[in-house]
Amino acid sequence: MLQNGLPVNRIAFTFARKYGNAVQRNRSRRLSREVYRLLKARLCSGFDLVLLVYPGKDTFNERMEQLRTLFQKADLFVDKT
């Protein structure tokens, strides 16, 4: 996480070396982007975020909980709920 001085966040998802094949990585990337899209209205803006994704927990609810917890620890939520 790094401040970028812009009115928006920029985010990138990268994967551990042994994540699986391209189909698995792309599915996980789509899932992560959708979860971020749902959470971004509640996040502070003006940051560059790079998230390293490891294998496992590739369901929507699990990924939502992971990103919510991660953003709370980084103190990025505006409403703090």
N, C-alpha and C positions, 0 to 999 in steps of 0.2 A: 504494500500500500504506500502510495506516495502522492502528495498533493500535486495537481497539475495546473492550477490556476484557471481552469475552464469552468463554465457553468454546468458541465455534465461529467459523469463518470465514464471512464473507458475501462473495459474489462477484457481479459484474455484468459482462456482456459488452456492449460498445458497438461500433459499426461506423463505419468511415470514411465520409465523405459519399457517395462514388461507389462504394459496395460492390456495387451491382446491385439486382435487384428483391427483393421481400419473400420470395419463395421461396428465393432464394439466401441471404439473411440468416438466415432461420429455420433452414435446413439447417445453416449454419455455427454458429449458436447451439446447436442440438441436439448437434452434433458436439463443440463446445467443452465443453458441460456434461457429456457422457459422459466425455471425457478427464479433466476435473476430478474427476468422481466416482471414477474409478479411481486418481487420484493423491492424493486428499485424506487418505487414511489415513496417508500418509507426510509430511504437511505439519504445520508448527507451527500451533497454533490461536490465535485471538484477533486476527484481522486482517480488515480490510475491503479487498477487492481489486477494482479496476476494470481490466479489460483491454480495450484498443482493438485491434480485429481489422481487418486490412487484407485486401484481396482476394488470392487465390492460396493455394496450399498447403492445399487443403481436403480432403485425405484423412486418414483416421484416424491413420496412422503419422506423417505430417508434423506434424499438430497435436499429437500426443503428444510428439514431439521438441521442438517449439516451446515448449510449456508446461513440459516438464521442464527445458529449458535456462533459461527465464525464472525458474522457481522456484528453481533452483540459484543463479543470479546474485543473486537476492533473499535468498539464504540462508534459505529457508523449509523445506527438507527436514530432518526430524528425524534420519534416519539417515545423511545426507550421502553417499549412494551414487548 
